[in-house]
Amino acid sequence: MQKRKRKISTLFDSGALITSAKFHIRKKLIVDYLVDCCRIIIPSEVKHETVDMGLLFGYQDARDLANRLNAGHFLVLNTTFRNNELESALTNSGLENADCAVIHTCKQMSKQTRLITDDHKLFICATRLGLSPIFLPDLILLLVNKGWMKTPLAMEILETVQPRYTKGFIELTLKRLKGVI
């Protein structure tokens, strides 16, 4: 890989973070490839949902995320400001507390920070608010396009996470990666 550049700032929702901690490629969790090139930020509500609650239920992905959190691979932010009008609209749209926190946190961050999600409702609400979210497979594509990840590794990651998505979703990303569409 080429000389290191500035890491991409990313704000993860619970689903995308869990997906990145559930799957291994080449004896390494996907999240470990991501922390090499992304500054991963999560709201405290996402930490609570993915790490704290996951540890209570004994989930391996929660243990793995806790280890990376303790090693300083993630930045946890407290959601300091919640707009009541926005909160009401987000809740009425069907978003859970952690997803609402992601929206509020994202609205307070730099436009260069990428909101990474696996939740369709969150994606739609964030898009309607002008936040430009991307799905985890799109982050993988972005990392290849920016030279942070090699195409063969990206293809392995996408094929491995296939069970978390509809078949056409990953197929579309793989075809974009190969440059056929």
N, C-alpha and C positions, 0 to 999 in steps of 0.2 A: 504494500500500500504506500502511497505517496506521503510526503511530509505532512504532518497533522495540521489541519486548519482549525478555525474556531468551530466548536461543537454547535450543532443545531439545537436551538432552544425548543423544547417540546413540553406540552402540558397534557398529561395522560388522564383518561377516564379509567374507571375500574375495569371495564371489559377488556380494553386494549392492554392494560397492564397485566391482567391475569393471563390473557392469551400469550403474552411474551414470556411469562414465567411457567407456563404449562408444557412447553415444547422444547425439545433438545435437537440441536443440529451438531453433528461432529463432536459429540460429548460435551456440548456447551449449551446452556439455556439461551434462547433467542434474546432475552433481555440483556445478556452479557455482551452480545454483539451490538446492541443498541447503545449501551452506556459508553462504548468506545467512541461513538460519534455523536451522541445526543446528550444534552443536558436535560435530564428527565426531572420534571417538576410535577408534583401531585398536591392537590389540596388535602388538608388534614382529614376531610371527610372521606376521600378516596383511600387514604392510609387506613382509616378506621374500618372501612368496608373490605379492603383487600388483605390487610395485614392483621390488624387487631382481631376482627371477627373470624378471619380464616384460621388464625392460631387457636382460637377457642374451639373450633371444630376439627382441628388437627390436620388441616390441608397442607400438603407438601409445598404447593406453590406459595402459600403464605409464609412458610418457613424460609423458602428461598428468597422471597421478597424482603423479609425481615433481615436476613443476612446482608443483602445488598444495601438496604437502608442503613443498617448499623455500620457498614463499611463506607458510607458517605456517597453512594452512587446516585441517590435521589435527593432532591430538595423538597421538603414538605413545607407548604405555605398554609397559614391560617387564612380562612376566608374572612377578611376584616369588614367588608361592606357588602350588604345585601339590599338591593333596591326592592322595596316591598311590592311595588307595582309589577316589576319584572318577575319577582318570586311567585306572585300569584299566577301570572300568565304561564310560567314554566311548569308550575305544579298542575295547573289545569290542562296543560299539554301532555301530562302523564309522566313528567320527569321526577325521579326520586331525589332525595336530599343530596346525595353525592354528585349527581348529574347537575343539579341546580348550582352546587358549589363550583363545579367545573366552569359553568357559564359565567358566574360572577367573577371568578378568579381570572378567567381569560379576558374578560372585558377590562380588567385593570392592568393587563400585561402589554408589553410591546407588540406591535403588529408583526414583528419577526418571529414571535413565538407561535409554533404550530400546535393546534389543538388536535390531539390524536384520540380517536374514538372507535368503538366498535358498535355503538348504539345508534340505531337509525333515528329514533326520536330526538336524541341529543344532536345528531348531525343536522337534522332538519331545523331544529330551533336555533342552533348556532349559525347556520347558513342564513336563516331569516334575519338574524341580528347582525349580519355582515362580518362574521368572525372567521370565515374560510377554514372550517375544520377539514381534516383528511382522515380516512380510515387507515388502520395499521398497514394493510397491504400497500396503500399509496405512499406511506412513509418509507417502506422498503424500496419502492420504485424511486422515490426522491433521493434516497441515499445512494443508489446506483448512479442516477443522473448527476449527482454532485461529486461523484468519485470517492465516496466514503465506503462503498461496498462493491465487491465484484459480482458480476451477473450470475455466475454459477451458485454462489452462496445465496444470493437473493432468490433464485429459483428454488433452491432446496428449502429455504424458509417458507416461501409461499406454498409449496407442495405439502410441507409438513403441517401448516396451520389450516389446510383445506377443511378439516372436519368442523372448524368453527364458523365456516361461511357456506353460503350456497355455492354450488359448483361453478356457475357462470361468473360469480364475483371474482374468484381466483383466476379462472380462465381468462377473463378480460384483462386482469393485471399481468398475467404471464404473457399474453399477446402484446401488450404495450411494452413490456420489458424486452421482448424479442424484436420489437419494432415492426411487427406485421400489421398493426393498426395504430 
